[in-house]
Amino acid sequence: MSEKRQISAATAVMGAATGLSRIAGLVRDMVVASLFGAGFGTDAFFMAFTIPNLLRRFFAEGALTAAFVPTFSTVYHKQGVDEARRVANICWTLLLLIMAAITLLGIWASPVIVRAIGAGYGDVAGKLALTDFLNRLMFPYIFFVSLLALITGILNVLGHYFLPSFSTVLLNISMIVCAVLLAPLFPLQPIVALAIGVLVGGLLQLVIQFPVLRLKGIRLRFDFNFRHPSVIRVARLMLPGLAGVAIYQINVVVSRLLASFLPEGSVSYLYYGQRLFELPQGIFVVSLAQAVLPAMSRQAAVGDSAGLKESLRFSLVLISIVTLPAAAGLIVCAVPVYSLFFMRGAFSYQDVSQTAMALCAYAPGLLFVGVSRILVPTFYALQDTRTPVWVSFWTLVVNALLGLLLMGPLRHVGLALALSLSSVCNCVLLGWLLRRKIGPWGFGAMASSLLRALPATLLMAAGAWLILRSVDWQVGGWSFVKLMTLGGAVSVGMVIYCGVCLLCGVTEIRDGLLLVGRKLGFARKV
């Protein structure tokens, strides 16, 4: 099978699994909004969850994956299964010890960490104390998901993508069940039930991976040979990678810290806005980035620079023709989505409008985030984790400066806009540096696809907007009319976009669907 087909098929599988997870996440956020609204308790929870979630991306999804997957892929394809199994065992042992120490240290140092990132909460009685308690309760989550990330890397290299992507459904279900059933047990602070759900969900995510791992012939054992050359290579690649991921995650912390000085509810508005912004990211962007890294690692390992560039070009074209309409759709559908799914219980129309404005400020950055998500794994596949570090550092500087500049006049919307503008900076710098490293990498093809998709995007947005105008979205709660109107707008918009794209010569949509269809058995192989 060609690399294009493998990338498309892997993206489709992970996208489907992640799509289920995102739907479960949407239901979870609806339950949270209805039960807890946007205020004291949710501000404390989202700030507390920032810390273990930051470390999850810091140690697990970011630097660990970037360093482990290319190394493990090289060992597996060049030295065989037995050596790959040995490397997996050593990395498992080392990661388990490190994350156990970090978890204990995080619980012990929680008061200091919470005061540092939630300084603005000090003016509200009891808010810092609640944030600290929730942080201590949820901190073991980082232990579970870091081990999960290692297993995910192993399974992806072995060609299994579905279950690791699907596992987050368990986290969302756990949070929903605990929020509904346990909240009455904590009458003073019912938000504690949600934190318990995070902890239980993290454990479930890890446990369900082991049967699949065994089916693939990997039985993880303790191995303390930390001087193994491949493990040393992973550690060396991780060090700059950790710095790069740390800088990126500091962006999130900076935004939350600045938001803590804004009126109550600002942290929650940004969280709910970012959750919907991450929906197309999780379904397609992250799935494609995860699918392309093993493929590029294989090509880099055998010196196939032409194949690597072709995989990169193909991925960038797919990213551009998906994220451009997705960004426009988020802007047009922001108020309707929050009105339909969130406006009930403690979540008012004021919360809807404020959250929708945050989403509209996030949305323009989707294309640039998507392109960056593909460019960074290219550096990783080339075993260059240093360059993204410097790019992340300057992105942090831009985000902090713009956040300070815009939060005064625009409040939380200014912080969301600052993150979007810093994403543009990140994307441009990565693209320029990658061109210096490997030569032309497909910008022309991506720009051509964007220009051809632009008329389709504008017509799609106009058609959806006209349909959505027929409903008064200030009326709260679920209704069949609102659901059908929003569903109709999305469906008509997709038909308009695909149709106009084909008329404008954006054949990548047809090619991509055919590739995925052949893999899944829906289309005949030719």
C-alpha positions in Angstrom: 0.0 0.0 0.0 1.3 3.5 -0.9 2.2 6.0 1.9 -0.7 8.2 0.7 -3.2 5.4 1.3 -1.7 4.4 4.6 -1.9 8.0 5.8 -5.4 8.5 4.5 -6.6 5.2 6.0 -4.9 5.8 9.4 -6.4 9.3 9.5 -9.8 8.0 8.7 -9.7 5.3 11.4 -8.3 7.7 14.1 -10.7 10.4 12.9 -13.7 8.1 13.3 -12.6 7.1 16.8 -11.7 10.6 17.8 -15.0 11.8 16.4 -16.9 9.5 18.7 -14.7 10.8 21.6 -15.4 14.4 20.6 -19.2 13.7 20.5 -18.9 12.2 24.0 -16.9 15.3 25.0 -19.6 17.6 23.7 -22.2 15.7 25.8 -19.8 16.0 28.7 -19.5 19.7 28.3 -23.3 20.1 28.0 -23.7 18.2 31.3 -21.0 20.3 33.0 -22.5 23.6 31.7 -26.0 22.6 32.7 -25.0 21.4 36.2 -22.3 23.9 37.1 -22.7 26.9 34.6 -19.8 29.3 34.1 -18.6 30.8 37.4 -16.9 30.0 40.7 -16.8 26.2 40.6 -16.1 25.8 36.9 -13.4 28.5 36.9 -11.6 26.6 39.7 -12.0 23.2 38.0 -10.7 24.4 34.6 -7.8 26.1 36.2 -6.9 23.0 38.3 -7.3 20.7 35.3 -4.8 23.0 33.4 -1.9 21.6 35.4 -2.3 17.8 34.9 -3.5 18.5 31.4 -0.5 20.6 30.7 1.8 17.9 32.0 -0.1 15.3 29.9 0.9 17.2 26.8 4.3 18.1 28.2 5.4 14.6 29.0 3.0 12.4 27.1 1.5 13.6 23.8 4.3 16.0 23.0 7.9 15.3 23.6 7.5 11.6 24.5 5.6 10.7 21.3 7.9 12.9 19.1 11.0 11.2 20.5 9.7 7.6 20.9 7.8 7.0 17.7 10.7 7.7 15.2 13.2 5.7 17.4 10.9 2.8 18.0 9.9 2.7 14.3 13.5 2.6 13.2 14.3 -0.2 15.7 11.2 -2.2 14.7 11.8 -1.9 10.9 15.6 -2.3 10.9 16.4 -4.6 14.0 13.2 -6.6 14.3 10.4 -7.3 16.7 12.6 -8.7 19.6 14.8 -5.7 19.8 11.7 -3.4 19.5 10.1 -5.3 22.4 13.2 -4.8 24.5 13.2 -1.0 23.8 9.5 -0.8 24.7 10.1 -2.6 28.0 13.0 -0.3 29.0 11.1 2.9 28.1 8.0 1.6 30.0 10.1 1.0 33.1 11.8 4.3 33.0 8.6 6.3 32.3 6.8 4.6 35.1 9.4 5.6 37.6 9.7 9.1 36.3 5.9 9.8 36.2 5.4 8.3 39.7 8.0 10.8 41.1 6.4 13.7 39.2 2.9 12.8 40.4 4.0 12.7 44.0 6.0 16.0 43.6 3.0 17.7 41.9 0.6 16.8 44.8 3.1 18.0 47.4 3.8 21.3 45.5 0.2 21.9 44.5 -0.4 25.0 46.6 2.6 26.8 45.2 1.7 25.9 41.6 -1.9 26.9 42.0 -1.0 30.3 43.4 1.4 30.8 40.5 -1.0 30.1 37.7 -4.2 31.4 39.3 -2.9 34.5 41.0 -6.1 36.5 40.1 -8.2 34.1 42.2 -6.6 35.4 45.4 -9.2 38.2 45.5 -12.1 35.7 45.7 -12.6 34.0 49.0 -12.1 30.2 48.8 -11.4 30.1 45.1 -7.7 29.3 45.4 -8.3 26.7 48.1 -10.9 24.9 45.9 -8.5 25.0 42.9 -5.7 23.5 45.0 -7.9 20.7 46.3 -9.1 19.8 42.8 -5.6 19.9 41.5 -4.3 17.5 44.1 -7.3 15.2 43.4 -6.7 15.1 39.7 -2.9 15.0 39.6 -2.6 11.2 39.3 -4.3 11.5 35.9 -0.9 12.5 34.5 0.6 9.2 35.6 -2.1 7.2 33.8 -2.1 9.1 30.5 1.7 9.3 30.2 1.9 5.5 30.3 -1.1 5.5 27.8 0.9 7.8 25.4 3.8 5.3 25.3 1.4 2.4 24.6 -0.3 4.5 21.9 3.1 5.1 20.2 3.8 1.4 20.2 0.4 0.5 18.8 0.6 3.2 16.1 4.0 1.9 14.9 2.5 -1.6 14.8 -0.4 -0.3 12.7 -3.2 -0.1 15.3 -4.8 3.3 15.6 -8.5 2.8 16.7 -8.5 1.9 20.4 -6.0 4.6 21.6 -8.0 7.3 19.8 -11.3 5.8 21.1 -10.1 5.5 24.7 -10.9 9.1 25.5 -14.5 8.2 25.2 -14.1 6.4 28.5 -12.8 9.6 30.1 -15.8 11.6 28.9 -18.2 8.9 30.0 -16.6 8.7 33.4 -16.8 12.4 33.9 -20.5 12.5 32.9 -21.5 9.6 35.1 -19.6 11.0 38.1 -20.9 14.5 37.6 -24.5 13.3 37.5 -24.3 10.6 40.2 -21.8 12.0 42.7 -22.5 15.7 42.6 -25.3 15.4 45.2 -22.8 13.8 47.6 -20.8 17.1 47.6 -23.5 19.8 48.4 -20.9 22.4 49.3 -18.7 21.9 46.2 -20.5 19.6 43.7 -17.7 20.3 41.1 -15.6 17.7 43.1 -17.6 15.0 41.5 -16.2 16.0 38.1 -12.6 15.8 39.3 -13.3 12.2 40.5 -14.5 11.4 37.0 -11.2 12.6 35.6 -9.2 10.3 37.8 -11.4 7.2 37.2 -11.4 8.0 33.4 -7.6 8.2 33.2 -7.3 4.8 34.8 -9.8 3.2 32.5 -8.1 4.7 29.4 -4.9 2.9 30.3 -6.3 -0.4 31.4 -8.2 -1.2 28.1 -5.0 -0.9 26.0 -3.2 -4.0 27.5 -5.3 -6.7 25.7 -4.6 -5.1 22.3 -1.0 -4.8 23.2 -0.8 -8.5 24.0 -2.5 -9.4 20.7 0.3 -7.5 18.9 2.9 -9.6 20.7 4.0 -7.0 23.2 3.9 -7.9 26.9 5.4 -5.1 28.9 8.0 -6.1 31.5 10.4 -4.3 33.8 13.8 -3.8 32.2 16.3 -1.5 34.0 18.9 -1.4 31.2 18.6 2.4 30.9 22.0 2.6 29.0 20.5 0.9 25.9 21.5 3.0 22.9 17.9 3.4 21.6 16.7 4.6 25.0 19.5 7.1 25.2 18.5 8.3 21.8 14.9 8.8 22.9 16.1 10.7 26.0 18.3 13.0 23.9 15.5 13.7 21.5 13.1 14.3 24.3 15.2 17.0 26.1 14.8 19.7 23.4 11.3 18.4 22.7 10.4 18.8 26.4 11.5 22.4 26.1 9.5 23.0 23.0 6.3 21.4 24.4 6.8 23.3 27.7 7.0 26.6 25.9 3.8 25.8 23.9 2.0 24.8 27.0 3.1 27.9 28.8 1.0 29.7 26.2 -2.0 28.0 27.7 -1.0 28.8 31.2 -0.3 32.5 30.3 -3.8 32.8 28.8 -5.4 31.2 31.9 -3.3 33.3 34.2 -4.3 36.6 32.4 -7.9 35.4 32.4 -7.9 34.9 36.1 -7.6 38.7 36.5 -10.7 39.3 34.3 -14.3 39.1 35.5 -15.6 35.9 36.9 -16.5 33.4 34.2 -13.7 34.4 31.8 -11.7 31.2 32.3 -14.8 29.2 31.7 -15.7 31.1 28.5 -12.3 30.5 27.1 -12.5 26.8 28.1 -15.9 26.2 26.4 -14.8 28.2 23.4 -11.6 26.2 23.0 -13.4 22.9 23.4 -15.5 23.5 20.3 -12.4 24.9 18.5 -10.7 21.6 19.2 -13.5 19.5 17.7 -12.2 19.7 14.1 -8.6 19.6 15.4 -9.3 16.3 17.2 -11.3 14.7 14.5 -8.9 15.5 11.6 -5.9 17.6 12.4 -4.5 15.6 15.3 -5.5 12.3 13.6 -3.6 13.2 10.4 -0.6 14.4 12.4 -0.5 11.1 14.3 -0.9 9.1 11.1 1.8 11.0 9.2 4.5 10.7 11.8 5.1 6.9 11.5 5.0 7.2 7.7 7.5 10.0 7.6 9.7 8.2 10.2 9.8 5.2 7.9 10.7 7.3 4.9 13.4 9.3 6.9 14.8 6.0 8.2 15.5 4.6 4.7 16.6 8.0 3.3 13.5 8.4 1.0 13.5 12.3 1.0 11.3 12.4 -2.1 8.7 10.2 -0.4 8.8 12.3 2.7 8.2 15.5 0.8 5.3 13.8 -1.0 3.7 12.7 2.2 4.2 16.2 3.6 2.6 17.8 0.5 -0.3 15.4 0.5 -1.0 16.0 4.2 -0.8 19.8 3.9 -3.3 19.8 1.0 -5.7 17.6 3.0 -5.3 19.9 6.1 -5.9 23.1 4.1 -9.1 21.9 2.3 -10.6 20.7 5.6 -9.6 23.4 8.1 -10.6 26.4 6.0 -14.3 25.5 5.8 -14.2 24.2 9.4 -13.0 27.6 10.6 -15.7 29.4 8.7 -18.3 27.0 10.0 -17.2 27.5 13.6 -17.7 31.3 13.2 -21.1 31.0 11.5 -22.5 28.3 13.8 -21.0 29.5 17.1 -24.1 31.0 18.7 -26.5 28.3 17.4 -24.3 25.5 18.7 -24.0 26.9 22.2 -27.6 27.9 22.2 -28.8 24.4 21.2 -26.4 22.3 23.3 -25.5 24.4 26.3 -28.2 27.0 27.1 -30.0 25.3 29.9 -29.8 25.1 33.7 -27.1 27.4 35.0 -25.8 28.3 31.5 -27.6 31.6 30.3 -27.7 33.4 26.9 -25.1 35.8 28.3 -22.8 32.8 28.7 -23.7 31.7 25.2 -22.8 35.0 23.6 -19.5 35.4 25.6 -18.4 31.9 24.8 -19.4 32.3 21.1 -17.2 35.4 20.8 -14.2 33.5 22.2 -14.8 30.7 19.7 -15.0 33.3 16.8 -11.6 34.7 17.9 -10.1 31.2 18.1 -11.5 30.0 14.7 -9.2 31.9 12.3 -6.2 30.2 13.8 -7.5 26.7 12.9 -5.7 26.6 9.5 -2.4 27.7 10.9 -2.6 25.3 13.9 -3.4 22.5 11.4 -0.4 23.3 9.2 1.9 23.6 12.2 0.7 20.2 13.4 2.0 18.7 10.2 5.2 20.7 9.9 6.4 19.8 13.5 6.2 16.0 13.0 8.3 16.6 9.8 11.1 18.0 12.0 10.6 15.1 14.4 10.7 12.5 11.6 14.1 14.1 10.7 15.1 13.7 14.4 15.3 17.5 14.7 13.5 18.5 17.9 15.5 21.7 18.5 14.1 23.8 15.7 10.5 23.6 17.0 11.8 24.7 20.5 13.0 28.1 19.2 9.9 28.6 17.2 7.7 27.8 20.2 9.7 30.3 22.3 9.1 33.2 20.0 5.4 32.1 19.7 5.2 32.3 23.5 6.6 35.8 23.4 4.1 36.9 20.7 1.2 35.4 22.6 2.1 37.0 25.9 2.6 40.5 24.4 -0.5 40.3 22.4 -2.5 39.0 25.3 -1.4 41.9 27.6 -2.2 44.3 24.8 -5.6 43.0 23.8 -7.1 41.8 27.2 -7.8 45.4 28.3 -10.1 46.4 25.4 -11.4 43.0 24.4 -11.1 41.0 27.7 -11.3 37.2 27.2 -11.9 37.7 23.5 -8.6 39.5 23.3 -6.8 36.5 24.9 -8.4 34.1 22.3 -7.4 36.4 19.5 -3.8 36.7 20.8 -3.5 32.9 20.6 -4.8 32.8 17.0 -2.3 35.5 16.0 0.5 33.7 17.7 -0.5 30.5 15.8 0.1 32.5 12.5 3.5 33.4 13.7 4.3 29.8 14.7 3.2 28.5 11.3 5.1 31.0 9.3 8.4 30.5 11.2 8.1 26.7 11.0 7.5 26.8 7.2 10.4 29.1 6.5 12.8 27.1 8.6 11.7 23.8 7.1 12.3 25.2 3.6 15.8 26.1 4.6 16.3 22.5 5.9 14.8 20.4 3.1 14.0 22.8 0.2 10.5 23.3 -1.2 8.1 21.3 0.8 4.7 21.8 -0.7 3.6 25.4 0.1 2.7 26.0 -3.5 0.3 23.0 -3.6 -1.3 24.0 -0.3 -1.7 27.7 -1.4 -3.2 26.5 -4.7 -5.7 24.3 -2.9 -6.6 27.2 -0.5 -7.3 29.6 -3.4 -9.5 27.1 -5.2 -11.3 26.3 -2.0 -11.9 29.9 -1.0 -15.0 30.6 -3.2 -16.5 27.3 -1.9 -15.9 28.3 1.7 -17.5 31.8 1.2 -20.6 30.3 -0.5 -20.8 27.6 2.1 -20.8 30.2 5.0 -23.3 32.4 3.2 -25.7 29.4 2.7 -25.5 28.2 6.3 -25.9 31.8 7.6 -29.1 32.3 5.6 -30.6 29.1 7.0 -29.6 29.9 10.6 -31.2 33.3 10.5 -34.7 31.7 10.5 -34.5 30.7 14.2 -34.3 32.9 17.4 -31.3 31.4 19.1 -31.8 33.5 22.3 -34.6 31.0 23.3 -32.9 28.5 25.6 -33.0 24.8 25.7 -33.3 21.9 23.3 -35.9 22.0 20.5 -36.5 19.9 17.4 -36.7 23.1 15.3 -33.4 24.3 16.5 -31.7 20.9 15.9 -33.1 20.5 12.4 -32.2 24.1 11.5 -28.6 23.7 12.6 -28.3 20.2 11.1 -29.8 21.5 7.8 -27.4 24.5 7.7 -24.4 22.2 8.3 -25.6 19.7 5.7 -26.4 22.3 3.0 -23.0 24.0 3.8 -21.1 20.7 3.2 -22.9 20.0 0.0 -22.2 23.5 -1.3 -18.6 23.3 -0.3 -17.9 19.9 -1.9 -19.9 20.8 -5.0 -18.1 24.2 -5.6 -14.7 22.6 -4.8 -15.2 20.0 -7.5 -16.3 22.8 -10.0 -13.2 24.8 -9.0 -10.9 21.8 -9.6 -10.1 20.8 -6.0 -9.8 17.2 -6.9 -8.0 16.3 -3.6 -11.4 15.9 -2.0 -12.4 13.2 -4.5 -9.0 11.5 -4.3 -9.0 11.5 -0.5 -12.5 10.0 -0.3 -11.6 7.3 -2.8 -8.4 6.4 -0.9 -10.3 6.1 2.4 -13.2 4.3 0.7 -10.8 1.7 -0.8 -9.2 1.1 2.5 -12.5 0.7 4.4 -13.9 -1.5 1.6 -16.5 1.0 0.4 -15.0 1.4 -3.0 -13.5 -1.0 -5.5 -9.7 -1.1 -5.9 -8.6 -0.1 -9.3 
